Amino acid sequence: MITRLLALTALSLLGASVFADHHEKSAPAKKPPANSNERARPEVITPGTASTNDQPGQPPSDAIILFDGKNLDSFTQKGSPPKWKVENGYTEVNRGGEIQSKQSFGDAQLHIEWATPSEVKGKSQGRGNSGVFLGGYCEVQVLDSFENDTYPGGQASALYGKTPPLINASRKPGVWQTYDIIFHAARDDQPARITILHNGVVVHHGFPLGKKKDRWNLRLQDHGNPVRYRNIWVRELKDYR
Ligand code: MG
């Protein structure tokens, strides 16, 4: 009888501790109100500088640098070191297949610069085609869309096959262009969303990308055209709600 009582007591204590554990995990600490002086101060960083056509800008001080013009050490190509050309501060697609970042991300701000060949060859999807993939979520199309007609869902800055951009903000072939991309991962109550600025202009805002919660690796497409990339960095975003 005593043994049975001891066993029951042990079981109920175990149950209580499992419950307490579960309870602690499901109840996040309450933050002081936004206007309270008790609220933690946002981290201080040094903002970056804008790029010019001749020179990439400086990333913000808290950015994770994926490519600064020197090497592709932060990327792989079919599991090996990438063979894309690196020279004069940029890397160039060279028909060896796509490259992929080693690191994966959730909520994040991505900055990337690209230029299609200054010598115009081909038309429609055959002109300066590459792409910025956020894992399996989407391809942000890279294309020479300056006076080059194609189907809207496949033009520069389109979410390829999902939706065209709001406007065509393309620069001339050979001129450096920027994408600033904000990715908001899915939560239990809302889908993943993406906001994109092409050359500083909003082309997508809060576009829903489904409810999966995968992290994403940055992948750059090899579509057979010698498109160039430079100044690639990511900032991981904290959940601040
Ligand atoms: Mg493409």
Boltz pocket constraint, residues with backbone or C-beta under 6 A from the ligand:
constraints:
  - pocket:
      binder: B
      contacts: [[A, 129], [A, 130], [A, 131], [A, 139], [A, 141], [A, 142], [A, 221], [A, 223]]
      max_distance: 6.0
